Amino acid sequence: MDLTQPTAENISFMIEEIKGKLKMASAAAIKPEHFDANQYEDIKDVYELVNSKSNFSISEIEQLVSELGKLRKNV
């Protein structure tokens, strides 16, 4: 997948991958449509960080979820 373009499909892919990798209990609350292309690079940074690690502490997961919350558009 070519993640160099800030498309809705790429945002959806990255958000779903982040949710799956973090095995989030609140995953249903984070939906790809809550994000837009204005935060694409930040979302991509979170995605790349999540993909670079195999395990996360509870604290790391909380920080990542908090960061995703900051990137959400007002819905």
C-alpha positions in Angstrom: 0.0 0.0 0.0 1.3 3.4 -1.0 1.0 5.6 2.2 2.6 8.6 0.6 -0.7 10.1 -0.4 -3.1 11.7 2.2 -6.2 9.8 1.0 -9.3 8.7 3.1 -8.4 5.1 2.2 -4.9 5.5 3.6 -6.2 7.1 6.8 -8.7 4.3 7.2 -6.0 1.6 6.6 -3.6 3.2 9.2 -6.3 3.7 11.8 -7.5 0.1 11.5 -4.0 -1.2 11.7 -3.2 0.9 14.8 -6.4 -0.3 16.5 -5.6 -3.9 15.6 -2.0 -3.7 16.8 -2.8 -2.1 20.1 -5.7 -4.5 20.7 -7.7 -1.6 22.0 -10.7 -2.3 24.2 -12.2 1.0 23.0 -11.4 0.4 19.4 -15.0 0.9 18.4 -14.8 4.5 19.6 -12.1 5.4 17.1 -13.3 5.4 13.6 -11.4 6.4 10.4 -14.0 8.9 9.5 -13.0 10.9 12.7 -9.8 11.9 11.0 -9.0 14.0 8.0 -6.1 14.7 5.7 -5.0 17.7 7.7 -3.6 15.4 10.3 -2.2 12.8 7.8 1.4 13.1 8.7 0.7 12.9 12.4 -1.4 9.8 11.9 1.3 8.3 9.7 3.8 9.0 12.5 1.6 7.1 15.0 1.1 4.3 12.5 4.9 3.9 11.9 5.6 4.0 15.6 3.0 1.3 16.3 4.3 -0.8 13.5 7.9 -0.5 14.8 7.2 -2.3 18.1 5.8 -5.7 18.8 4.6 -5.0 22.4 3.3 -2.0 24.3 3.0 -1.2 27.9 -0.4 0.0 29.3 1.2 3.5 29.6 2.3 3.5 26.0 -1.1 2.4 24.8 -2.7 5.2 26.9 -0.3 7.8 25.4 -1.0 6.6 21.8 -4.8 6.6 22.3 -4.5 10.1 23.8 -2.5 11.3 20.8 -5.1 9.8 18.4 -7.8 11.6 20.4 -5.9 14.9 19.9 -5.9 14.3 16.1 -9.6 13.6 15.9 -11.7 16.2 14.1 -14.6 17.6 16.1 -17.5 15.2 15.4 
